[in-house]
């Protein structure tokens, strides 16, 4: 079975695992051999401008459809294809046409599809006869553990629980319910209510802050940005810019020490001091100060990732 990777510069099948027992088909349909056939315009551009050049324009839906159709036609005698598509609800074109094309792929080419979206009625109606699952049913236990653990570790909520345990438990329950299975939303909201409780332990005010937060992730980001103190926006911008550029050029998380050096570079023309301690030890030293500055400047939008023996942004 081949898996189609859709990338900005080219379209190519991922090399199959040659050690797998099922891999008894002929030689794989390689990227070198496939690109001139399935995406001739892209291939010509890459040959002329170079593999790492910027594409002349973004993929159009028509070009993508033609490319996938050509690819399927070329491999159907030797391979099967499965396609994973995330976020159908984020498509800005005609959703009915998109659905029709997906069904044509499935029935016309015998392609396996796994698609995801928000529970919009247009997708519910179109795919109601197909197997489906709701991710929030699987993430809810983990979300509940996260909410209860984080709020349980908060000194402010420990004190409030002694005074009014029922209200704290009700707040936790409402956070879990309002999350609708979106873990990142929970992370941002829990950080917000914990910070609120730390500075003002009036449960009425904490509830007021929570209820003012919108349920959607994009809406939540917008709300958090609007609530930032104007004096913090320049600091937040100095954090966002190196992260965006790093992700664009490198494509992996930035280590804590490197991020600390970047956001403390106030004059690029001057030589910046390099921390004497690096690696995990250096990260651990910088974490408290960095977390405080990120919380104050971005309101929780930028956070640290702890895991696998590393701390990254």
Secondary structure in CASP SS format (residue, H / E / C, confidence):
PFRMAT SS
TARGET T0000
AUTHOR 0000-0000-0000
METHOD secondary structure of the structure
MODEL  1
X C 1.00
X E 1.00
X E 1.00
X E 1.00
X E 1.00
X E 1.00
X C 1.00
X C 1.00
X C 1.00
X C 1.00
X E 1.00
X E 1.00
X E 1.00
X C 1.00
X C 1.00
X C 1.00
X C 1.00
X C 1.00
X C 1.00
X C 1.00
X C 1.00
X C 1.00
X C 1.00
X C 1.00
X C 1.00
X C 1.00
X C 1.00
X C 1.00
X C 1.00
X C 1.00
X H 1.00
X H 1.00
X H 1.00
X H 1.00
X H 1.00
X H 1.00
X H 1.00
X H 1.00
X C 1.00
X H 1.00
X H 1.00
X H 1.00
X H 1.00
X H 1.00
X H 1.00
X H 1.00
X H 1.00
X H 1.00
X H 1.00
X C 1.00
X C 1.00
X C 1.00
X C 1.00
X C 1.00
X C 1.00
X C 1.00
X C 1.00
X C 1.00
X C 1.00
X C 1.00
X H 1.00
X H 1.00
X H 1.00
X H 1.00
X H 1.00
X H 1.00
X H 1.00
X H 1.00
X H 1.00
X H 1.00
X H 1.00
X H 1.00
X H 1.00
X H 1.00
X H 1.00
X C 1.00
X C 1.00
X C 1.00
X C 1.00
X C 1.00
X E 1.00
X E 1.00
X E 1.00
X E 1.00
X E 1.00
X C 1.00
X C 1.00
X H 1.00
X H 1.00
X H 1.00
X C 1.00
X C 1.00
X C 1.00
X C 1.00
X H 1.00
X H 1.00
X H 1.00
X H 1.00
X H 1.00
X H 1.00
X H 1.00
X H 1.00
X H 1.00
X H 1.00
X H 1.00
X H 1.00
X H 1.00
X H 1.00
X H 1.00
X C 1.00
X C 1.00
X E 1.00
X E 1.00
X E 1.00
X E 1.00
X C 1.00
X C 1.00
X C 1.00
X C 1.00
X C 1.00
X H 1.00
X H 1.00
X H 1.00
X H 1.00
X H 1.00
X H 1.00
X C 1.00
X C 1.00
X C 1.00
X C 1.00
X C 1.00
X C 1.00
X C 1.00
X C 1.00
X H 1.00
X H 1.00
X H 1.00
X H 1.00
X H 1.00
X H 1.00
X H 1.00
X H 1.00
X H 1.00
X H 1.00
X H 1.00
X H 1.00
X H 1.00
X H 1.00
X H 1.00
X H 1.00
X H 1.00
X H 1.00
X H 1.00
X C 1.00
X H 1.00
X H 1.00
X H 1.00
X H 1.00
X H 1.00
X H 1.00
X H 1.00
X H 1.00
X H 1.00
X H 1.00
X H 1.00
X H 1.00
X H 1.00
X H 1.00
X H 1.00
X H 1.00
X H 1.00
X H 1.00
X H 1.00
X H 1.00
X H 1.00
X H 1.00
X H 1.00
X H 1.00
X H 1.00
X C 1.00
X C 1.00
X C 1.00
X H 1.00
X H 1.00
X H 1.00
X H 1.00
X H 1.00
X H 1.00
X H 1.00
X H 1.00
X H 1.00
X H 1.00
X H 1.00
X H 1.00
X H 1.00
X H 1.00
X H 1.00
X H 1.00
X H 1.00
X C 1.00
X C 1.00
X C 1.00
X H 1.00
X H 1.00
X H 1.00
X H 1.00
X H 1.00
X H 1.00
X H 1.00
X H 1.00
X H 1.00
X H 1.00
X C 1.00
X C 1.00
X C 1.00
X C 1.00
X H 1.00
X H 1.00
X H 1.00
X H 1.00
X H 1.00
X H 1.00
X H 1.00
X H 1.00
X H 1.00
X H 1.00
X H 1.00
X C 1.00
X C 1.00
X H 1.00
X H 1.00
X H 1.00
X H 1.00
X H 1.00
X H 1.00
X H 1.00
X H 1.00
X H 1.00
X H 1.00
X H 1.00
X H 1.00
X H 1.00
X H 1.00
X H 1.00
X H 1.00
X H 1.00
X H 1.00
X H 1.00
X H 1.00
X C 1.00
X C 1.00
X C 1.00
X C 1.00
X C 1.00
X E 1.00
X H 1.00
X H 1.00
X H 1.00
X H 1.00
X H 1.00
X H 1.00
X H 1.00
X H 1.00
X C 1.00
X C 1.00
X C 1.00
X C 1.00
X C 1.00
X C 1.00
X C 1.00
X C 1.00
X C 1.00
X C 1.00
X C 1.00
X C 1.00
X C 1.00
X C 1.00
X C 1.00
X H 1.00
X H 1.00
X H 1.00
X H 1.00
X H 1.00
X H 1.00
X H 1.00
X H 1.00
X H 1.00
X H 1.00
X H 1.00
X H 1.00
X H 1.00
X H 1.00
X H 1.00
X H 1.00
X H 1.00
X H 1.00
X H 1.00
X H 1.00
X C 1.00
X C 1.00
X C 1.00
X C 1.00
X C 1.00
X C 1.00
X E 1.00
X E 1.00
X E 1.00
X C 1.00
X C 1.00
X E 1.00
X E 1.00
X E 1.00
X C 1.00
END
